[in-house]
Amino acid sequence: MATVRYSVLAAGLLGFGLSACAGYDLAPFGAESLTNQAINKAYKDRDACLEAQVNINGADAPTAAAGCRTQTKKLDSVTNPHRDAMVSAAIQQDSEFRAVRYASRGRTSPTTVQAAPVMQAAPPAPLAPAQAAPLQSIAEQP
């Protein structure tokens, strides 16, 4: 009788423990949770803003990062619900890094930089046959 009580108690605790491990971020059938969808959308919005600031407005990296401050703050609020200062600083640094990356891509694109004209090289001069020294074996050496 006691073993039945303990097995029922163990099954109940096991079920309770497994339900606690499921978490709120898991969605059925491997679908993305609403939290992950919001984070991905915030990243896309921030990156699109940075790229538009650099490509359309011709802004340099610090100006582009400053121009997209609202998207960066939204990304920070979605990914950092506990308002950790280190996480906020990392997100700001990532925004500045991505702005530099978009700015450097924009400067080296083929539409903005013209390639130098290709110079034709002169054909090489024909080589004269080289005179090779006769080979001597070790036994023939004086």
DRENDRENBA-402561 format. One record per residue (C-alpha): x, y, z. Coordinates in Angstrom, 1 decimal, decimal comma. Layout:
BEGIN
NODE:u:v:w
NODE:X:Y:Z
...
//
This chain:
BEGIN
NODE:u:v:w
NODE:0,0:0,0:0,0
NODE:2,8:2,4:0,8
NODE:4,6:1,6:-2,4
NODE:1,5:2,6:-4,4
NODE:1,3:6,0:-2,5
NODE:5,0:6,6:-3,3
NODE:4,6:5,7:-6,9
NODE:1,6:8,0:-7,3
NODE:3,5:10,8:-5,5
NODE:6,6:10,2:-7,7
NODE:4,5:10,2:-10,9
NODE:2,9:13,5:-9,8
NODE:6,2:15,1:-9,0
NODE:7,7:13,9:-12,2
NODE:4,8:15,4:-14,2
NODE:5,1:18,6:-12,3
NODE:8,8:18,8:-12,9
NODE:8,6:18,1:-16,6
NODE:5,9:20,7:-17,1
NODE:8,2:23,3:-15,3
NODE:11,0:22,4:-17,7
NODE:8,9:23,1:-20,8
NODE:9,1:26,8:-20,3
NODE:7,1:29,5:-22,0
NODE:9,3:29,9:-25,1
NODE:8,6:26,5:-26,6
NODE:6,0:26,4:-29,3
NODE:4,3:23,3:-30,6
NODE:5,8:21,3:-33,5
NODE:9,1:23,2:-33,5
NODE:7,5:26,5:-34,5
NODE:9,2:29,7:-33,5
NODE:7,8:31,2:-30,3
NODE:6,4:34,6:-30,1
NODE:9,4:35,9:-28,2
NODE:11,8:34,6:-30,8
NODE:9,7:36,1:-33,6
NODE:9,7:39,5:-31,9
NODE:13,5:39,3:-31,4
NODE:14,1:38,3:-35,1
NODE:11,8:41,1:-36,3
NODE:13,6:43,6:-34,1
NODE:17,0:42,5:-35,5
NODE:15,7:42,7:-39,1
NODE:14,2:46,2:-38,5
NODE:17,5:47,5:-37,0
NODE:19,6:46,0:-39,8
NODE:17,3:47,4:-42,4
NODE:17,5:50,8:-40,9
NODE:21,3:50,7:-40,7
NODE:21,6:49,6:-44,3
NODE:19,1:52,3:-45,4
NODE:21,0:55,0:-43,5
NODE:24,3:54,1:-45,1
NODE:23,1:53,3:-48,6
NODE:20,3:55,7:-49,2
NODE:21,4:58,7:-47,1
NODE:25,1:58,1:-47,5
NODE:25,7:58,4:-43,8
NODE:28,9:57,3:-42,1
NODE:28,8:54,6:-39,5
NODE:28,4:56,7:-36,3
NODE:25,6:58,8:-38,0
NODE:23,8:55,7:-39,2
NODE:24,0:54,1:-35,7
NODE:22,6:57,4:-34,2
NODE:19,9:57,5:-36,8
NODE:18,7:54,1:-35,9
NODE:18,5:54,6:-32,2
NODE:14,8:53,9:-32,0
NODE:15,2:50,5:-33,6
NODE:18,2:49,7:-31,4
NODE:16,2:50,7:-28,3
NODE:13,3:48,4:-29,5
NODE:15,8:45,6:-30,0
NODE:17,2:46,2:-26,5
NODE:13,7:46,1:-24,9
NODE:12,8:42,9:-26,6
NODE:16,0:41,0:-26,0
NODE:16,8:42,5:-22,6
NODE:13,7:42,4:-20,5
NODE:15,6:42,7:-17,2
NODE:17,4:45,9:-18,4
NODE:20,9:44,5:-17,8
NODE:23,4:47,3:-18,5
NODE:26,0:45,0:-20,0
NODE:23,5:43,5:-22,4
NODE:22,4:47,0:-23,4
NODE:26,0:48,0:-24,0
NODE:26,6:44,9:-26,1
NODE:23,6:45,6:-28,3
NODE:24,7:49,2:-28,8
NODE:28,2:48,0:-29,7
NODE:26,8:45,4:-32,1
NODE:24,7:48,2:-33,8
NODE:27,8:50,3:-34,2
NODE:29,8:47,3:-35,6
NODE:27,1:46,5:-38,1
NODE:26,9:50,1:-39,2
NODE:30,6:50,1:-39,8
NODE:30,2:46,9:-41,8
NODE:27,4:48,3:-43,9
NODE:29,4:51,5:-44,5
NODE:32,5:49,6:-45,6
NODE:30,4:47,5:-47,9
NODE:29,0:50,6:-49,5
NODE:32,4:52,1:-50,1
NODE:33,8:49,1:-51,9
NODE:30,8:48,3:-54,1
NODE:31,4:48,2:-57,8
NODE:28,9:51,0:-58,5
NODE:30,8:53,5:-56,5
NODE:34,4:52,5:-57,2
NODE:35,8:52,4:-60,7
NODE:38,4:49,8:-61,4
NODE:41,8:50,8:-62,8
NODE:42,3:50,1:-66,5
NODE:43,9:46,8:-67,2
NODE:47,3:47,2:-68,7
NODE:48,5:44,6:-71,4
NODE:51,7:43,0:-70,4
NODE:54,5:42,7:-73,0
NODE:55,1:39,2:-74,2
NODE:58,0:37,5:-72,5
NODE:61,3:37,4:-74,4
NODE:62,3:34,0:-75,6
NODE:64,8:32,2:-73,4
NODE:68,2:31,2:-74,8
NODE:69,1:27,5:-74,2
NODE:71,2:27,3:-71,1
NODE:74,5:25,4:-71,1
NODE:74,5:22,9:-68,4
NODE:77,8:21,8:-66,8
NODE:78,6:18,2:-67,5
NODE:77,8:15,9:-64,6
NODE:80,5:14,1:-62,8
NODE:80,2:11,0:-60,7
NODE:81,8:10,8:-57,3
NODE:84,3:8,2:-58,6
NODE:85,6:10,5:-61,3
NODE:86,4:13,4:-59,0
NODE:90,2:14,0:-58,5
//
